[in-house]
Amino acid sequence: MSHAIVMEKTGGPDVLKWSSRSLDGPGAGEVRLRQTAIGLNFIDTYHRTGLYPLPLPAVPGLEAAGVVEAVGEGVTTFKVGDRAAYPAGPVGAYAEERNFPAAKLVKLPDGVSDEDAAALMLKACTVEYLIFRTFAVKPGDTVLFHAAAGGVGLIACQWLNALGVTTIGTVGSDAKAELARAHGCHHTINYASEDFVARVMEITKGEGVPVVYDSVGKDTFRGSLEILKRRGTLVTFGNATGPVDPFSPGLLAQKGSLYITRPTLMDYVATREDLELCTGRVFDAIAKGHIKADINQRYALKDAAEAHRALEARETTGQTILLP
Ligand SMILES: NC(=O)c1ccc[n+]([C@@H]2O[C@H](COP(=O)([O-])OP(=O)(O)OC[C@H]3O[C@@H](n4cnc5c(N)ncnc54)[C@H](OP(=O)(O)O)[C@@H]3O)[C@@H](O)[C@H]2O)c1
């Protein structure tokens, strides 16, 4: 018998129940992974509430690290005892053990601990595709990154700084502003007390920025369009305040022939080639000291509901992991 967090229905954190289960397998093409650390992500809350529907009952979670305990038929790339991790599901990470498709798993280098891997895989892979592949930043650019002290945000601050990019980061408190600056964010704006549009125009001397990375969604969408340069790009990649309201493409013409994209990590690691490109760049950035994990919250896996409450209440900074 092993344990997992199961949700029978969508709703508040209380729908996350600690349950026991027995596992068959692993099936062909799968390995059995004993998970040692699991990453908490905001998308887990969208799955829990039903904003992104999952077939129920479901075990949520998309990111974890662990040790291979058994290999299924046809698997030649992993052996028992290998340390491995995954950045983008399939869902089911909130579990002590699971069967997992070998094609979606990567081996962990010696220099990366299980906890750091669980904290970083999904979030650093997200930063990788956002800044190299969705809108490729250049040294000397000035960019805006919303929620700069969060799990994805602190990694972005560090990585952009290492690339010679000037980052303006928005945050919800002065303590978070200090934390973002300590991670290489050059200008911080507390959007709870300051008008971020006015402040960005002041910092950029009226020019605006070529790209805005916006995971806050509904509340920041209009302001994010205001601060883009002519032909700038809005990368809207999350909904912490709710999904963006429908808008007319004419708005993009009015604001200066803007581009907008709504990417998801799954489409940037869909092939084995992309998965290896992405995780390879992440491991390289860790090895070079360009990025590191900031695991500022640890919860027992059985207390996943508490972790969800803290994340949604904006009480967390950096990354949060769940420990089986
Ligand atoms: N599309 C993709 O591929 C992809 C991949 C990974 C993550 N994401 C998105 O990126 C964002 C960050 O993910 P994360 O896991 O690292 O979370 P996180 O940034 O650690 O937490 C979300 C942060 O959003 C800010 N926020 C602003 N208004 C909020 C509200 N009403 N409720 C809750 N939070 C609010 C808070 O920071 P302040 O207090 O500083 O405002 C909060 O700490 C999420 O929106 C997530 O869905 C998207």
Ligand as a Chemical Component Dictionary entry (heavy atoms), coordinates in Angstrom:
data_LIG
# 
_chem_comp.id                   LIG 
_chem_comp.type                 NON-POLYMER 
_chem_comp.pdbx_formal_charge   0 
_chem_comp.three_letter_code    LIG 
# 
loop_
_chem_comp_atom.comp_id 
_chem_comp_atom.atom_id 
_chem_comp_atom.alt_atom_id 
_chem_comp_atom.type_symbol 
_chem_comp_atom.charge 
_chem_comp_atom.model_Cartn_x 
_chem_comp_atom.model_Cartn_y 
_chem_comp_atom.model_Cartn_z 
_chem_comp_atom.pdbx_ordinal 
LIG N1  N1  N 0  1.907  28.780 -18.827 1  
LIG C1  C1  C 0  2.863  28.094 -18.253 2  
LIG O1  O1  O 0  3.562  27.327 -18.921 3  
LIG C2  C2  C 0  3.122  28.234 -16.792 4  
LIG C3  C3  C 0  4.066  27.426 -16.164 5  
LIG C4  C4  C 0  4.341  27.643 -14.805 6  
LIG C5  C5  C 0  3.662  28.627 -14.117 7  
LIG N2  N2  N 1  2.718  29.360 -14.767 8  
LIG C6  C6  C 0  2.002  30.444 -14.068 9  
LIG O2  O2  O 0  2.985  31.290 -13.481 10 
LIG C7  C7  C 0  2.461  31.830 -12.274 11 
LIG C8  C8  C 0  3.451  31.592 -11.167 12 
LIG O3  O3  O 0  3.406  30.217 -10.782 13 
LIG P1  P1  P 0  4.104  29.759 -9.432  14 
LIG O4  O4  O 0  3.718  28.342 -9.235  15 
LIG O5  O5  O -1 5.531  30.151 -9.452  16 
LIG O6  O6  O 0  3.317  30.631 -8.341  17 
LIG P2  P2  P 0  3.870  31.848 -7.455  18 
LIG O7  O7  O 0  4.380  32.922 -8.384  19 
LIG O8  O8  O 0  4.779  31.327 -6.425  20 
LIG O9  O9  O 0  2.530  32.334 -6.772  21 
LIG C9  C9  C 0  1.661  33.197 -7.447  22 
LIG C10 C10 C 0  1.975  34.663 -7.121  23 
LIG O10 O10 O 0  1.090  35.473 -7.884  24 
LIG C11 C11 C 0  0.907  36.689 -7.220  25 
LIG N3  N3  N 0  -0.510 37.062 -7.165  26 
LIG C12 C12 C 0  -1.028 38.235 -7.566  27 
LIG N4  N4  N 0  -2.327 38.275 -7.338  28 
LIG C13 C13 C 0  -2.667 37.105 -6.754  29 
LIG C14 C14 C 0  -3.908 36.563 -6.277  30 
LIG N5  N5  N 0  -5.075 37.242 -6.347  31 
LIG N6  N6  N 0  -3.887 35.340 -5.730  32 
LIG C15 C15 C 0  -2.753 34.636 -5.650  33 
LIG N7  N7  N 0  -1.559 35.098 -6.103  34 
LIG C16 C16 C 0  -1.515 36.330 -6.652  35 
LIG C17 C17 C 0  1.451  36.518 -5.788  36 
LIG O11 O11 O 0  2.673  37.267 -5.707  37 
LIG P3  P3  P 0  2.581  38.820 -5.191  38 
LIG O12 O12 O 0  2.028  38.769 -3.809  39 
LIG O13 O13 O 0  3.983  39.271 -5.249  40 
LIG O14 O14 O 0  1.658  39.513 -6.143  41 
LIG C18 C18 C 0  1.706  35.035 -5.679  42 
LIG O15 O15 O 0  2.758  34.752 -4.805  43 
LIG C19 C19 C 0  1.075  31.222 -12.075 44 
LIG O16 O16 O 0  0.096  32.102 -12.590 45 
LIG C20 C20 C 0  1.147  29.971 -12.913 46 
LIG O17 O17 O 0  -0.096 29.513 -13.336 47 
LIG C21 C21 C 0  2.434  29.184 -16.078 48 
# 
loop_
_chem_comp_bond.comp_id 
_chem_comp_bond.atom_id_1 
_chem_comp_bond.atom_id_2 
_chem_comp_bond.value_order 
_chem_comp_bond.pdbx_ordinal 
LIG N1  C1  SING 1  
LIG C1  O1  DOUB 2  
LIG C1  C2  SING 3  
LIG C2  C3  SING 4  
LIG C2  C21 DOUB 5  
LIG C3  C4  DOUB 6  
LIG C4  C5  SING 7  
LIG C5  N2  DOUB 8  
LIG N2  C6  SING 9  
LIG N2  C21 SING 10 
LIG C6  O2  SING 11 
LIG C6  C20 SING 12 
LIG O2  C7  SING 13 
LIG C7  C8  SING 14 
LIG C7  C19 SING 15 
LIG C8  O3  SING 16 
LIG O3  P1  SING 17 
LIG P1  O4  DOUB 18 
LIG P1  O5  SING 19 
LIG P1  O6  SING 20 
LIG O6  P2  SING 21 
LIG P2  O7  DOUB 22 
LIG P2  O8  SING 23 
LIG P2  O9  SING 24 
LIG O9  C9  SING 25 
LIG C9  C10 SING 26 
LIG C10 O10 SING 27 
LIG C10 C18 SING 28 
LIG O10 C11 SING 29 
LIG C11 N3  SING 30 
LIG C11 C17 SING 31 
LIG N3  C12 SING 32 
LIG N3  C16 SING 33 
LIG C12 N4  DOUB 34 
LIG N4  C13 SING 35 
LIG C13 C14 SING 36 
LIG C13 C16 DOUB 37 
LIG C14 N5  SING 38 
LIG C14 N6  DOUB 39 
LIG N6  C15 SING 40 
LIG C15 N7  DOUB 41 
LIG N7  C16 SING 42 
LIG C17 O11 SING 43 
LIG C17 C18 SING 44 
LIG O11 P3  SING 45 
LIG P3  O12 DOUB 46 
LIG P3  O13 SING 47 
LIG P3  O14 SING 48 
LIG C18 O15 SING 49 
LIG C19 O16 SING 50 
LIG C19 C20 SING 51 
LIG C20 O17 SING 52 
# 
